[in-house]
């Protein structure tokens, strides 16, 4: 069935179809190199290792990892983003190290071939983890990531801050019962065509992230305040837009 006739699995898919390559024009995508610099250090990555990127979008983090000799496998619910990522890898001559697959992160834990396959896993910039409102879906993604890495390996997840949303995100309605910020906005594609859009972003506190990690059997290393292009190991504050959870799959 052509993509145009296929019912989306997630509300984000039509938005990704409209954005296409224009997604990479947004300012929050411009800090990729700095973010990967930090991730390489925090996750203990070296050339020859492998990383799973959950909610990879057009593949910018995977491509940067591949440039460093690290194999990166990106999964995303959007067919459009996966196609863009694969094309970018081919153009850069990185297809051997940067690979991509269309996959709904909510079934990540059901993929038998992912079991203890990777040396690290990430979900960044409100990827799959940040676009799910239901608690069971959030746990399914984080649990799937935990299952996908080898014992002793680390995962990194960035999540929008509930504190920041309540205090500064005046253009969104924050649901205090679910922690979801609902925003009405406009998205512009590569041709400049504007389309109205609704966004639902799940927001978290550091305590919630630690509890979620523990529920998924992960050992929490730390939680830091970060922002796009500013991945620094700073203690959590109410002023940063995002938190980054760093956790590890126990050895036994």
Secondary structure, 3 states (H helix, E strand, C coil): CCHHHCCCCCCHHHHHHHHHHHHHHCHHHCCHHHHHHHHHHHHCCCCCCEEEEECCCCCHHHHHHHHCCCEEEEEECCHHHHHHHHHHHHHCCCCCCEEEEECCHHHHHHCHHHCCCEEEEEECCCCHHHHCCCHHHHHHHHHHHHHHEEEEEEEEEEEEEHHHHHHHCCCEEEECCCCEEEEEEEEECCCCCEEEEEEEEEEECHHHHHHHHHHCCEEEEEEEEEECCEEEEECCCCCCCEEEEEEEECCC
